[in-house]
């Protein structure tokens, strides 16, 4: 049998297996002697305004991946690798959506213990429908909440791809992402936001960590994992001796603009309603991005003599990543201050820190997302305001008494615990997954394929044809 025929048979077998699993899914759930899926209160009314805002936010967050991240990352690499880099984000819209439907949502938000939910509670989205789930969002359908959170699960591993662009094998990348999502993202999501999660300050957590929209779950986890991935796979051939300049900064600027717009859904949508908290998070998001763009540009101008357009865009993204965990807990002046710090610190991370240690994080995922959100998480420990979000003043209970989580040294230590746990889980798990994938199928393309470019060697296409 020819090679294409073998590949076709394998694909057909996988598809048939998936159909069989889906067909038997409900039977397995019905037969399993496990805790039933929590029932939602059908009496709770759906607020059409809240639901409209959450659905709009869901679309905005998906837009951050495609076309936002697709264009931003695609423009930053060399022309021979633009399609492969874009594909790294694009394919996850299909892969992660499938995992999320089958068991991912259940592991992240189903009933369980302090570390992960029961994968069978909402297997194939069982029990996730039009009725609200008051444990998460009492005024919108549980299905809307599920869709919104799915978009976070899509973009998080897509961020990692920027660190290993231009040298990773496509099938190794796919296998890594599936394993990383299951082992790192889903448990971390449950620990921070799932009911009874270890760090869930609002719903039964033991250590109250404030993370409004994904400082730990999204940015620190992906940033640290990106650094580990870059170290394990090694530097690009010729780095840093040869210049590896972006092939199309215009594409990256369009992508950066889409990211800024989409981030309003990312952060303000995390209020899960169309009230004043969404407005506050929206404002904090915008002013942090503006401040970071200014401070990054100013720092670069002072140190290099010229302010670059790409630097201004990178500063903006740094401000967005940094304010993400704090967006629903801080005032506008505090958000502006966080952005100012983010622009300087992230600029130094992607220039001085990267040069000092010599690692090849191709698109500076660690320096922008990992470092930025760590700064945001820790500054939040001192700047969280009960005036902005009154729930942090009364919701968390310890020994039967309410404990305020407003800014102070006590909350800084909680934030540090959340950051430390995220870094530890992401670093160790990523390293072990990479070693497994490398042993099984190999992580990196060979030197010839890297020289030709991943567009041709991995996908048989060219981005630009004369």
N, C-alpha and C positions, 0 to 999 in steps of 0.2 A: 504493500500500500504506500502511495506517495506521501511525502511530508504534509502537504496541504490537506490530504484526505485524513491523515492521522489527527491533525489539529482540528479539523471539522468534526471528527467523531468524538474527540475529547470535549469540545465545546457543547456538542449535542448531549453528551452524557451528563455534563454539569447542569445544563438546562433541565434535562429530564429529572435529575436528582432534586433540583430546586423545586420543580413543580410537585414532585412527590412529597417533599418536606412540607410545602405549603398545604397540600391536600390533607396531610395527616396532622397538621398543626393543632387544629381544634380538638381532634381525637386525643392527642397526647395530653393536652391541657385538661380535658375533661377526665381523663383516666388518672392523672397525677394526684396523689393524696397530699396536696400542699395547700397552704393558706390561699383562699380564693382572692381574686382580684378585688381591691377595695371598691365598693360601690360609690358612685357619685350621687349627690343629692339632686334628683331631678326637679325638686321644688325650687331650687335656687334659680332665679331668673338670669338670663343672659343679657348683659348690657350691650346693646348694639354699638354704641360709641366705643366702648372698651375693645370690643371684638374687632371693629373696623380698624382701630389703631394697631392692635396686635397683628392683624393680618397684613397691614401695610408695612409694619416693622419687619415682619417675616420676609416679605419680598425685598425690603431694603438690605437685610442681612445676606440674603442669597445673592443679591447684586454685588455685594462686597467680594464674593468669590469670583463670580463671572457676571459682568466683565471686569470688575474692579481689580482683584488680585491677578487675574489672567493677564491683563494689560500691564499692570505695574511690574510684575515679575518678568513678563515677556520682553518688555523693552529694555530691561537691565542686563540681559545676557547678550552674548555674541549671536550674530544672525544665524549661524549654523545650528543653534540650540533653541531658537525661539519657540518652535512648535512643541518640542518635547517639554519645555518649561511650562508652557501654557497647558499642555495635556496633564501635567501633574496636578493642577488645580481642577481642571475641567472634569476629569474622570471621577474625582471624589464626590461630585454631585450625584453620581449614580451609585458608586460603591457604598458610601456612608449612608445614603438614603436607604439602601437595601438592608444594611446591618441594623439601622435604627428601627426599621419596620419589623424585622424578624425578632430581635431581642434587645437591641441597644437601648431603646427608650425604657424598657422594663428594668434593665440593670441600673440605669441612671436614676430613674424616678419611681420605680416600683417599690412595694413594701419589701423590707429586708432588714439588714443590720446596719451598723455604723459605717460600713465600708462599701457595700454594694447592695443593690436591690435584687430580688428574685427574678431571674430571667424568664420564668414561666408566668409571672403575674400578668404581664401584658404581652405575652407571646403573640406575634403577628397583630399587635395593637388591640388585643382582646380587652374590652371594657373601656376603650378610649374613643369616645364619641361626642355627641352634641351637648351632653350634660356637663356642667362645670365640676371640677374636682377642687373642693374648697381647701385641700391641703396645699395647693399651689396657686390657683387663681380662681376666685369664687365668682367672677362675673363674666368669664369667657368659657366657651366650650373646651373641654379637656383636649379635644383634637387640635384646637388652635394653639394651645400651650405646647402640645407635642410638636407641631410643625415649627413653631418659633425656636424651640430648643434644638431641633434637628439642624437648623441652619448654623448654629454654633458648632455642632459636631462636625459639620462639613468643612468649615473654614479653618478650624484649629489644626488638623494635620496638614492641610494645604500650606499653612505658613511654614511648616518644617521643610517643605520641598525647596525653599529658597536657599537653604544652607548647603545643599548638595547638588544644586543645579549644575549641568554640563558634564556630569561624570557618573551618575547613578544608573544602573540597569532598570528598565521600566518594570519588569516582572518582580525584581527584588524590592523596588519601591512599593509596589502594590501589596506584596506580602507583608512588608514591614508595617505599612499603614493599617492594614486589617488587624494585625496583632497589637500594634500600639493603641489603636482605638479601644480594643477590648480590654487590654491589660492596664493602660494608663488613663485614657480619657474617661471612660464610663465609670470606673470606681471613683476617680477624682471628682467627677461631676456629682455623683451621689453623695460623697463626703461633704461637699460644699453646699449643695442645693437640694439634695434629696431629703425627704422626710426622715428624720432620725439620723441623718448623716453626722459624722463625727464633728464637723466644723460648722454645721448649720445653726447659726445663732437664732434663727426665727422658728425653728421647728425641731426641737429635741436634741440639738447637738451638745456635746460635752465641752468643747472649746469654741467659744463664740468668735468666729473669724468673719469680718466684714468683707464681702467681695460682691459688689453689686452686679457686675456684668461680665466677669471672667478674667480678672487679673491673674488668679492662680490657675483656674480651670483651662483658660484659653492661652494666655500670653506667656506666663512663666513656664507652664508645662511644655508648650511648643518651643519656646526659646531655649530652654535647657536641653531638650531633646535634640534640637537642631545643632547645638554646639557639640554634643556627644556624637551625633551622626557625622558631622564634619571631621571630627578628630579620628573617628574609626575608619571612615572611608578614605581619608587622606586628601591632600591638596590636589587641585587641578594641575595637569601637566603644564609646566611653565610658570606656575604661580610661585613666588611673586615677581619673578624676573621679567616676564613678558607682560605688556599692558593688556588688560582684559576689560576694555571700556564698554559701556552700554551701547548696543547697536542702534537704539532708537529712543532717545530721552522723551520725545513727544508722546509715544505710547505710554511711557511710565507716568508722565504728568496727567494724562487723561485718566489712567487707572487710579492715581493718587486722589484726583478730584472725586471720582466715584466712591473711593473708600471713605472720604470725609463725609459725603452725603449719606452713604450707607450706614456709617457709624452712628448716626442719629437713631436709626432703628435698633442698632446693636445695644446702645446704652439707654436711650429714653424708652425704647420698647420693653426693657427689662423691668420697668415699673409695673407692667402687666395691666395697666389701665390708662385711661386718657385724662388723668387728674393732674394735680399740681406737682406731684413727684416726677412725672414724665417731663413736665416743662423744666423743672429744676435740673434734671439730668441732661436734658437737651442743651440748656444754657452752659452747664459745666463742661460738657463735651466740646462745644464750639470754642469757648474761650481758652481752654487748655490747649487745643490744637493751634489757635492763633498765637498764644504765648510761646509755645515750643518752636513754631516756625520762625518767630522773631529771634529767640535766643540761640537757636542752632545757626541761623544766618549770621547773626552778630558775632558769634564765636568763630565761625569759619572765616568771616571777613577779617576779623582781628588777627587770626593766626596765619591765614594764607594770603591775605591781601585782596581777595576777590570773593564775593558771595555767589555761590553757584545756584542755579535754578533747581537742580536735583537735590542740593542740600536743603533748600527751603521746603521741598516736598517731603524729604526724609524727616525733617524736623516736625512737620505737621503730623506724619504718621506716628512719630515718637510721642507727641503730645496726646494723640488719641489712645495709643496703647497704655500710656501711663495713667490717664484719667479713668480708664475703664473700670477698675475696681472701686474707685472713689466717687464716680459720677452721681450716684444717688444718695450720697451722704455728706457732701461738702458744699459750701457756699461758692458763688461765682468768684469772689476774690481769692479764696483758697484754691479753687481750680486753676485760676490764672497763675498763681504762685507755683502750683505743681507743674504746670506746663513750662514755666520758665526754667525750673530745675531740670525737667526732662530734656529739654533741648540741649543744654550744656552737657549733662551727664551722658546722654546717648551719643552725642557727637564724639566725646572723648572715648567712649567704649568702642565705636566703630573705626576710630583712627588710632589712638594711642594704645588702647588695650589690645586690639587685634594685631597691631604691628609688633607689640612687645612679646606676645606669645606665639605669633606666626601661624595661627590657625586660619584655614580658608573657609570661612563662613561666607559663601559666595555673595549673598544678597543681604547680609547683616541682620539675620533673624534674631540672633542672640543679643546683639548690641542694641537693637531697637525694641524688640518685644520682651525678651527675657529681662534685660537690665531695666528697661522703662517701666514695666509693670511691677517689678520688685520695688523700685522707687515709689511708685504710686501706692502700693500696698502698705509700705512702711510709713509714708507720710500720712496716709489715711488714719493710722493709729493715733496720731496727734490732732488731726484736723476734723475728724468725724463730728458732725453737729446734730444734736437732737432737734434743733429748730428746723433743719432741712428735712430730716426724716425722724419724726417723733417716735416711731416704733423702736428705735434703738435705745430709747430711754427707759422703756418699760417692758419690752417683750421677753428678754432673756431672764430666766429664773434660776436661782441658785439657792439651795436649801429653803425653798418656798418663798424667797424674797426676790423682788425685781432688782436687777443689776444694770446700771447704765453702761452702755458701750460707747458713750461719747468720748471724744479725744482725750488722751492722757497716757501715762506710762503703762497703766494696767492693760489698755487696749493695744498699745504698741507690742507688748509681749505676746498677746493673742495673735496679732498679725504676723509677727515673726515666726510663731509656731506654724501658722498656715503656709507661709513661704517656705520654711524649712522642710515641712512634710512634702510639699509639692516638688521642690528641687530634688529631694532624696528619691522619691518615687520615680520621677521622670528620668533622672540620671541613671539609676540602677537598672530599671526596667528597660530603658532604651538600649543600654549597653548589652544586656543579655539577649534582647530580641535581635539586635544587629549581628551578634555572634552566631546566633541560630540561623538567621537568614543567609549570612555569608557562608556558613558551613553547608547549608542545604543547596543553594543555587548561585552564590556569589553576589556581592553587592555592586561591584564596579565593572564598567565596560572596559575592554582591553584598550591598549594605547592607540591602536589603529582606528577603532571605532570612535574614540574620543577626539582624535585628530580630524576625522571626517566630519564629526558632529553628530549629536544624538538624533537630530531630525531624520537624517538618512539611515543611520545605523540601527535605531530603535523603532522608527515608524515608516521608513521608506518614503519620506516626503521632504519637500523643500518649502520654506515659507515664502521665498521670493524666486520666481521663475522668469528669466528674461525671454 
